Amino acid sequence: MIQQTSLLNPPAWWRLLLPLAYMAGLFMLSSVPGDETETAAGALLEWITPKWQNLLHIPAYAALTLCWIWALSPTALSRISLLVIATLLTLLWAVLDEAHQANVPGRYGSFTDVLLDLTGALLAVACAWKTDFARARTAPG
C-alpha cells in the first residue's frame, strides 16, 4: 500500500525539519548577549523579567519535545521508546544549549534551566501519553 502525504502528514524525513528548526530558534535566543537590546530578541529578553525568562523554559522545551514526538511518530518505535527518545533528545539539546549560553557574553549556563527544560519535556510526555498523541499518524487509504 502506498502511503499518501499531505501538509499534516509529510514524508517521515521532512518531519525532522520541525524540531530542527525549533532548536535553531532556541539557539538564536540563547545567542543574544546579556547586554544586547538593539535586536528584537534582545529587547524581548530585556522586557521579560529573569524569573519569567526561567519559567518560559518549561513551555519552550515542552514544545520541543512535542515536535520530536510528532517527527518520530511514523517510525517503527514502540510508544514508550518514542517518548523516551523524544525526552532524551530534548534533554541533550537543553544541556548543549546551556553550555553554549555559558559562552555568550553577559549570559550564563544554569543547571536550574536544564531542570526546567526537563520539567517541560516530562509534561509534554505526560500530555502525549494521556492524549494518545504519541501514535503514528498516517493518512487513510
Salt bridges, closest charged atoms under 4 A:
ASP97 OD1 - HIS100 ND1 3.92
ASP113 OD2 - HIS57 NE2 3.58
ASP117 OD1 - HIS57 ND1 2.64
ASP132 OD1 - ARG79 NH2 3.73
ASP132 OD1 - ARG135 NE 2.90
